């Protein structure tokens, strides 16, 4: 019985340490975009749920700027 306990303790500790290293990262929130020109002002918030969402929103803003001139 003692031998079984001696064999299981390192396995249990190692398994629990492995579970501590496995983490899940979640991204959520909003990106606020503000536009002001010639006395006009517009502000909006885009929902974000991934790392690529910031680049997507910035590309949309860049496109809107390019067609506004």
C-alpha positions in Angstrom: 0.0 0.0 0.0 2.8 2.4 0.8 4.6 1.5 -2.4 1.4 2.4 -4.4 1.2 5.8 -2.6 4.9 6.5 -3.3 4.3 5.7 -7.0 1.1 7.8 -7.3 2.3 11.0 -5.5 4.8 12.1 -8.2 2.3 11.2 -11.0 -0.4 13.3 -9.2 1.9 16.2 -8.6 3.2 16.1 -12.2 -0.3 16.0 -13.7 -1.5 18.9 -11.6 1.6 21.0 -12.6 0.8 20.1 -16.3 -2.8 21.4 -15.8 -1.5 24.6 -14.3 0.6 25.4 -17.5 -2.4 24.9 -19.8 -4.3 28.2 -20.0 -6.9 29.5 -22.3 -6.7 33.1 -23.4 -9.9 34.8 -24.3 -10.2 38.2 -26.0 -13.2 40.4 -25.7 -14.0 44.0 -25.6 -14.5 47.0 -27.9 -12.4 49.3 -30.1 -13.5 52.9 -30.0 -13.1 54.8 -33.3 -13.5 58.6 -33.3 -13.7 60.8 -36.4 -13.8 64.6 -36.4 -13.6 67.1 -39.3 -15.0 70.5 -40.0 -17.0 70.8 -36.8 -18.5 67.3 -37.2 -17.9 64.5 -34.8 -18.7 60.8 -34.9 -17.8 58.1 -32.4 -18.5 54.4 -32.5 -17.4 51.2 -30.8 -16.7 47.9 -32.6 -16.9 44.6 -30.7 -13.7 42.6 -30.6 -13.5 38.8 -30.1 -10.1 37.9 -31.7 -6.6 39.3 -32.1 -7.1 40.0 -35.8 -10.1 42.2 -35.1 -8.0 45.3 -34.4 -6.3 45.1 -37.8 -9.7 44.5 -39.5 -11.2 47.6 -37.9 -8.1 49.7 -38.7 -8.3 48.6 -42.4 -12.0 49.6 -42.5 -11.1 53.0 -41.0 -8.3 53.4 -43.6 -10.7 52.5 -46.4 -13.3 55.0 -45.2 -10.6 57.7 -45.1 -9.5 56.9 -48.6 -12.9 57.2 -50.1 -13.8 60.4 -48.2 -11.3 62.6 -49.9 
